[in-house]
Amino acid sequence: MAPCILGISIASGAALRRPHLGAAAGRRYICLMEYAFPIVILLAMLAVLGTLFLGIINMAKGGNPRRSNRLMQSRVLLQGLALLLFVIFMLLYRR
């Protein structure tokens, strides 16, 4: 796959070959996803970190133990989601 800059594929001789619109739209979609998917993974990891800190702060303050337990359960679910997204990323973008 050719490298992408701002969602536009850069291929040698691309100006000489004019692919049909479907192929161009597909390449543009893939190029955009190469930038968007890592951002989604980063947001999922930040959500895990935020939930972890909220749970630790709640436990340290001696807050409601039920709320702490719920935050830790949410952290585990978010961590699983982040890991799943990362595995998908690694499978899709291995070269």
Secondary structure as UniProt FT lines:
FT   STRAND          4..5
FT   TURN            6..7
FT   STRAND          8..9
FT   TURN            12..16
FT   HELIX           21..60
FT   TURN            61..62
FT   HELIX           65..92
//
